[in-house]
Amino acid sequence: MPLQPIADLPDATIGFRARGKVHAEDYVKVLDPAIRKAVEQGKPVNLVYVLGEDFDGYSLGAMAKDLELVKVPREAWGRIALVTDHRMLGEAVHLFGFLIPAQVRVFALADESAALAWVR
């Protein structure tokens, strides 16, 4: 499974490790339901998304699903931490961060614990 949940996170905080290639169906089956469940709790949703060395990229369908995250109401989001050493992805987040309806920070893989602390 390309999107693996990160365990032991507080309520309204979700986290995933992306491994291999992520496809649209991974969003539909894993990420979207987790976001909906967290939003239903009525607290701002925090997300930790780890794209490690074993992450091989997104399919076009997954990229389209990623863009749909802006449909979640702005007030539903808290913080999003992207944890990656993939420079292009970090730069894309910095470039297009204004479109993301949350506070967003990019962390290096070595700083994953800091990312987890930041979203708590």
N, C-alpha and C positions, 0 to 999 in steps of 0.2 A: 504494500500500500504506500503510495508516494507521500501522503499526508499523515504523519503519525502524531497523535496527541501528546502533549507534554503534561505529565501528571503533577498532582499536588499543587495546583494553582488555586487561588482564592475565588470566591463567587464573582461572577461577572468578568472573570479574566480567563481567556482561552489562549492556548498556545499549540503550535504545530511545528514539526520538523518536516521539511520537504526533502524527499530523497528520490533520486532518479528523475524522470520527466513527469511533470504535473500536467494533467489533462482536465478538461472541463468537467468530466464526470466526477473527478476528485473533489471539485468545489461543490457539485450538486449533492454528493453523498456524504461528505465530511465537513467541509468548512461552512457552507450555507446553513445546515441544521444547527451547528454549534453557535453560529452568530445569532440565529433566530432565538434559540434557547436562552442565550445570555441576554439578549435585548428584552425578552419577556420578564426577566428579573427586575426590570425597572431601574437598574443602575447603569451608569456609563460602562460600556464594554471596553475592556482593555485586551489587546492582542499582542502576543509574542510570536513572531514568524521567523524561524531559523532556516536559512538556506546555506547548508554546509558544503563541504568539498564534494560530497556525493550527490549534490543537486545538479541535474543535467538540463534544466530549463523548463520552459512552459510551451505547451502546444498553443496554436492560435486560439483555439476554443478557450483554453485556460486564461489567456491574456484578456479575452473578451469578458469572461466571468470576473476577472480581477477588476476590470473597469466598472462592473456593476456594483461594486462595494460602495460607490458614491451614492447609490440609491437608498442606502440605510440612512435614516435621518441623522443630521449632524449632532443633535443633542443625545443620540443613542451611543455615541463614541466617547471614549475617554482618551486612552493613549495607545499608540501602535509602535511597537519596537521591532524593527527589521534587523536581524542579526545575520551578517554575512560578510565574507571577504570578497564576494563577487563585485568588483569595483563598478562595473557598468550598472548593476542593479541599484547600488547605493547612490550613484550619481543620478539615475532616473528618478529615484524618490526625492532627492534634493531638488531636481529640476521641476517635477510635477507635484510636489508636496502640497501646493496650494489647492489642488483638486481633491485631496484626501480630507474627508470630514473629521479629522482628529488631530491631536498633537502627535507628531511622528518624529522618531529619532532613529538613526542608523547606528548600529553597534558592530564592532568587529567580532568575529567568532570567539576570540580570546576574552571578550567582555560580555559573554552571555549572562553571567551572574549579575552584572550591573544592569543589563537590559531587563532581567526578571525583577530585580529590585525596583527599577524605575516604573514598571507597570503596576506594581502592587499598591 
